[in-house]
Amino acid sequence: MSKMRTVLLLVHSGRAQAPTVAVEFANEIRRSGISIRVVDTDLDALKAADIGDVESVPHGPDAARGCELAVVFGGDGTILRGAEVCRQTRTPVMGVNLGHVGFLAEADVEDLHHVVQGVVNRTYIIEERLTLDVEVIVGGKVVERNWALNEASVEKAARGRMLEVVVEIDDRPLSRWGCDGVVCATPTGSTAYNFSAGGPIVWPEVEALLMVPISAHALFARPVVVSPDSKLAIEVVPDGQAHGVVWCDGRRASELPPGARIEVRRGTIPVLLARLQQRPFTDRLVRKFNLPVSGWRGAAEQRRQQQDGGS
């Protein structure tokens, strides 16, 4: 007897469309004998959209245990929540975008039928994405451990003061900056806060860590890309008056008093993203940012024109 297939649903309950689309998806895959699980924090919104009787579990790192996949309906923030839920159980996350850019999402709501087919037929592809492990050190002691899929950003806590920091790579000091903050990002996060701060876009399959200063007052204040095995560190200078805060994926925060230090390394547990098909990352950039590509012919077209011209 084959084991019952189960898919976890996560929704942005603040978006009116999300529960409705999620229920439509749930009804479609139920017809193929796949059971649905939801987290308790999403249950009321899904019941209001008439999802019927479903298995409900507490929101937390065990919510996806035993599920083959989590399908998330919302924007990138909701997908990051899905990553929080699914990382420990290594459950792949597939995003259906109901937000704006939705860089982490695999499909838009108009593609719901293809999402249903991919899930039912198990034709989706799983990608492993590099994460960050983050340690907050105060008084020489680790006071908190955290992680991030996109970025860990050290930011000033008060708007009126710059944050004085010394940045370090592989146990050697690199520079001191008076700045609004510093972003430590993954390739997956290179199109998020890193991009807004002026950092480079890095293809997801590239293994690297990124460090980008935010509005730094210094002659040398450029983004750097380092080995995935490097250790990045940021120290809030002890003689400064400004306090800082470190945000992991913009969702989990820790205070940084003067003298505090954060260390960022490659994460020990990656996040798994499910894709409907293997698409060039270039095409994703063009589509998400609406980049102008008119006039492009490509090498194949140019060769064809050369052959036609020579015949």
C-alpha positions as CSV (number, residue, x, y, z in Angstrom):
1,M,0.0,0.0,0.0
2,S,1.5,3.3,-1.1
3,K,2.0,6.1,1.4
4,M,-0.5,9.0,1.3
5,R,1.0,12.0,-0.5
6,T,0.7,15.3,1.5
7,V,1.3,18.9,0.5
8,L,1.6,21.8,2.9
9,L,-0.2,25.0,2.0
10,L,1.0,28.4,3.2
11,V,-0.8,31.7,2.4
12,H,-0.5,35.4,2.8
13,S,-3.7,35.8,4.7
14,G,-3.5,39.6,4.3
15,R,-4.0,39.3,0.5
16,A,-7.6,38.7,-0.3
17,Q,-6.7,36.6,-3.4
18,A,-4.3,34.3,-1.7
19,P,-6.7,32.0,0.2
20,T,-9.1,31.8,-2.7
21,V,-6.3,30.7,-5.1
22,A,-4.9,28.3,-2.5
23,V,-8.3,26.6,-2.1
24,E,-8.7,26.3,-5.9
25,F,-5.3,24.6,-6.0
26,A,-6.1,22.4,-3.0
27,N,-9.4,21.2,-4.6
28,E,-7.5,20.3,-7.8
29,I,-4.8,18.2,-6.3
30,R,-7.3,16.5,-3.9
31,R,-8.9,14.9,-6.9
32,S,-5.6,13.1,-7.5
33,G,-5.6,11.7,-4.0
34,I,-3.2,14.2,-2.5
35,S,-4.0,15.3,1.1
36,I,-3.7,18.9,2.2
37,R,-2.1,20.2,5.4
38,V,-2.2,23.8,6.7
39,V,-0.7,25.7,9.6
40,D,-3.0,27.0,12.3
41,T,-2.2,30.6,11.7
42,D,-3.6,30.3,8.1
43,L,-6.6,28.2,9.0
44,D,-9.2,30.9,9.5
45,A,-8.4,32.6,6.2
46,L,-8.6,29.3,4.3
47,K,-11.8,28.2,6.0
48,A,-13.3,31.6,5.0
49,A,-12.4,30.7,1.5
50,D,-14.2,27.3,1.9
51,I,-11.3,24.9,2.0
52,G,-13.4,22.4,4.0
53,D,-11.9,19.9,6.5
54,V,-8.1,19.8,6.4
55,E,-5.3,18.7,8.7
56,S,-4.1,21.7,10.7
57,V,-0.7,21.8,12.5
58,P,1.0,24.4,14.7
59,H,3.1,26.9,12.8
60,G,6.7,26.0,13.4
61,P,9.8,24.0,12.1
62,D,7.9,20.7,12.3
63,A,4.8,21.8,10.3
64,A,6.1,20.3,7.1
65,R,7.4,17.0,8.5
66,G,6.1,14.2,6.3
67,C,5.1,16.5,3.5
68,E,6.6,16.0,0.0
69,L,6.3,19.7,-0.8
70,A,5.1,23.1,0.5
71,V,3.3,25.4,-1.9
72,V,3.2,29.1,-0.9
73,F,0.7,31.6,-2.1
74,G,1.9,35.2,-1.7
75,G,5.0,37.3,-2.3
76,D,8.7,36.8,-1.5
77,G,8.0,37.6,2.2
78,T,5.6,34.7,2.4
79,I,8.0,32.4,0.6
80,L,10.7,33.4,3.2
81,R,8.2,32.3,5.9
82,G,7.8,29.1,4.0
83,A,11.6,28.6,4.1
84,E,11.5,29.1,7.9
85,V,8.9,26.4,8.2
86,C,10.5,23.9,5.8
87,R,14.2,24.3,6.3
88,Q,14.7,21.9,9.2
89,T,12.7,19.1,7.5
90,R,14.3,19.8,4.1
91,T,10.9,20.1,2.5
92,P,11.0,21.8,-0.9
93,V,9.2,25.1,-1.2
94,M,7.3,26.2,-4.4
95,G,6.1,29.8,-4.6
96,V,3.0,31.1,-6.5
97,N,3.5,34.8,-6.8
98,L,0.7,37.1,-5.7
99,G,3.0,39.9,-4.8
100,H,5.0,42.4,-6.9
101,V,8.4,41.2,-8.3
102,G,8.3,37.8,-6.6
103,F,11.8,36.8,-7.4
104,L,11.7,33.6,-5.3
105,A,8.3,32.5,-6.7
106,E,8.3,29.9,-9.4
107,A,4.9,30.8,-11.0
108,D,2.4,33.5,-11.2
109,V,-1.3,33.0,-10.4
110,E,-2.1,32.7,-14.1
111,D,0.0,29.6,-14.2
112,L,-2.0,27.7,-11.5
113,H,-2.9,24.9,-13.9
114,H,0.8,24.2,-14.6
115,V,1.5,24.2,-10.9
116,V,-1.2,21.7,-10.3
117,Q,0.1,19.5,-13.1
118,G,3.7,19.7,-11.8
119,V,2.7,18.8,-8.3
120,V,0.3,15.9,-9.3
121,N,2.8,14.4,-11.8
122,R,5.9,15.2,-9.6
123,T,7.7,16.8,-12.5
124,Y,9.1,19.6,-10.5
125,I,12.8,20.1,-10.1
126,I,14.5,20.7,-6.8
127,E,17.2,23.3,-6.4
128,E,19.4,23.6,-3.3
129,R,20.1,27.2,-2.2
130,L,23.0,28.3,-0.1
131,T,22.0,29.9,3.3
132,L,23.8,31.9,6.0
133,D,24.5,31.0,9.6
134,V,24.7,34.1,11.8
135,E,26.1,34.4,15.3
136,V,25.6,37.5,17.5
137,I,28.5,38.0,20.0
138,V,28.4,40.4,22.9
139,G,31.1,40.5,25.5
140,G,32.9,37.7,23.9
141,K,29.9,35.3,24.2
142,V,27.5,34.1,21.6
143,V,24.1,35.4,22.7
144,E,22.1,34.4,19.7
145,R,22.3,32.2,16.6
146,N,20.2,32.7,13.5
147,W,20.2,32.0,9.8
148,A,19.1,33.6,6.5
149,L,18.2,32.6,2.9
150,N,18.6,36.1,1.4
151,E,20.7,38.2,3.7
152,A,21.8,39.2,7.2
153,S,21.8,43.0,7.3
154,V,23.4,45.1,10.1
155,E,21.6,48.4,10.3
156,K,21.7,51.5,12.5
157,A,19.0,51.4,15.2
158,A,18.4,55.1,15.3
159,R,17.7,57.2,12.2
160,G,19.7,60.2,13.4
161,R,23.1,58.5,13.9
162,M,25.4,56.7,11.6
163,L,26.7,53.3,12.6
164,E,30.5,53.0,13.0
165,V,31.6,49.5,12.1
166,V,34.8,47.6,11.3
167,V,34.3,44.8,8.8
168,E,36.4,41.7,8.7
169,I,36.9,38.9,6.1
170,D,38.6,35.6,7.1
171,D,39.9,36.9,10.4
172,R,41.5,40.0,8.9
173,P,40.2,43.6,9.1
174,L,39.1,45.0,5.8
175,S,37.9,48.6,6.5
176,R,36.1,50.8,9.0
177,W,32.9,52.5,7.8
178,G,30.6,55.1,9.1
179,C,27.4,53.9,7.4
180,D,23.7,53.2,7.5
181,G,24.6,49.5,7.6
182,V,26.1,46.5,5.9
183,V,24.4,43.7,4.0
184,C,25.8,40.1,3.9
185,A,23.9,38.2,1.2
186,T,23.7,34.9,-0.6
187,P,23.4,34.6,-4.4
188,T,19.7,34.0,-3.9
189,G,19.5,37.3,-2.0
190,S,21.5,39.2,-4.5
191,T,18.3,40.4,-6.2
192,A,16.8,41.5,-2.8
193,Y,18.3,44.0,-0.3
194,N,21.7,43.5,-1.8
195,F,20.4,44.8,-5.2
196,S,18.8,47.8,-3.6
197,A,22.1,48.6,-1.8
198,G,24.0,48.6,-5.1
199,G,25.4,45.1,-4.8
200,P,26.0,42.8,-7.8
201,I,23.5,40.3,-9.1
202,V,25.0,36.8,-8.8
203,W,23.5,33.7,-10.5
204,P,22.0,31.3,-8.0
205,E,24.2,28.4,-9.0
206,V,27.3,30.4,-8.1
207,E,28.6,29.6,-4.6
208,A,29.7,32.8,-3.0
209,L,29.1,35.3,-0.1
210,L,28.5,39.0,-0.7
211,M,29.2,42.0,1.5
212,V,27.7,45.4,0.6
213,P,28.0,48.6,2.6
214,I,24.9,50.9,2.8
215,S,25.6,54.6,2.3
216,A,29.1,54.3,3.7
217,H,31.3,57.4,4.1
218,A,34.7,56.1,3.0
219,L,37.0,56.1,0.1
220,F,36.8,52.3,-0.1
221,A,33.2,51.3,0.2
222,R,32.6,48.8,-2.6
223,P,30.7,45.5,-2.6
224,V,32.9,42.5,-2.3
225,V,32.2,38.9,-3.4
226,V,34.1,36.2,-1.5
227,S,34.5,32.4,-1.3
228,P,31.5,30.5,0.1
229,D,33.9,29.2,2.8
230,S,34.9,32.6,4.0
231,K,33.9,34.1,7.3
232,L,32.4,37.6,7.3
233,A,32.4,39.6,10.5
234,I,31.0,43.1,11.4
235,E,31.9,44.8,14.7
236,V,30.1,47.8,16.0
237,V,32.9,49.9,17.3
238,P,32.9,50.0,21.1
239,D,33.7,53.8,21.4
240,G,30.7,54.7,19.2
241,Q,27.4,55.8,20.6
242,A,25.1,54.3,18.0
243,H,23.4,51.0,18.5
244,G,22.7,48.6,15.7
245,V,20.4,45.8,14.8
246,V,20.9,42.7,12.7
247,W,18.0,41.5,10.6
248,C,17.9,38.0,9.1
249,D,15.8,38.1,5.9
250,G,14.0,41.2,7.3
251,R,12.0,38.9,9.6
252,R,14.1,38.1,12.7
253,A,16.0,40.8,14.6
254,S,18.7,41.0,17.3
255,E,20.0,44.2,19.0
256,L,23.7,45.1,18.6
257,P,25.1,47.4,21.4
258,P,28.4,49.1,20.9
259,G,31.2,46.5,20.9
260,A,28.8,43.8,19.5
261,R,30.0,41.5,16.7
262,I,28.2,39.4,14.2
263,E,29.8,36.5,12.3
264,V,28.4,35.2,9.1
265,R,29.3,31.9,7.5
266,R,27.8,29.6,4.9
267,G,24.8,27.9,6.4
268,T,25.0,24.2,7.4
269,I,21.4,23.6,6.2
270,P,20.4,24.8,2.7
271,V,16.9,25.7,1.6
272,L,15.3,23.6,-1.1
273,L,13.3,25.4,-3.8
274,A,11.0,23.6,-6.2
275,R,10.9,24.7,-9.8
276,L,8.4,23.6,-12.5
277,Q,11.1,23.6,-15.1
278,Q,14.8,24.5,-15.6
279,R,14.8,28.1,-16.9
280,P,17.9,30.3,-17.6
281,F,18.3,32.8,-14.8
282,T,18.8,35.5,-17.5
283,D,15.2,34.9,-18.6
284,R,14.0,35.4,-15.0
285,L,15.9,38.7,-14.7
286,V,14.4,40.0,-17.9
287,R,10.9,39.0,-16.9
288,K,11.0,40.1,-13.3
289,F,12.6,43.5,-14.0
290,N,11.0,44.0,-17.4
291,L,14.4,44.6,-19.0
292,P,14.5,45.9,-22.6
293,V,15.9,43.3,-25.0
294,S,14.4,44.4,-28.3
295,G,16.9,44.2,-31.1
296,W,18.5,41.0,-29.8
297,R,19.0,38.4,-32.5
298,G,21.2,35.8,-30.8
299,A,24.1,33.7,-32.2
300,A,21.8,31.2,-33.9
301,E,19.8,33.8,-35.7
302,Q,23.0,35.6,-36.8
303,R,24.4,32.3,-38.2
304,R,21.2,31.7,-40.0
305,Q,21.3,35.1,-41.6
306,Q,24.9,34.6,-42.6
307,Q,24.0,31.3,-44.3
308,D,21.1,32.9,-46.1
309,G,23.3,35.7,-47.3
310,G,25.9,33.4,-48.6
311,S,23.5,31.1,-50.6
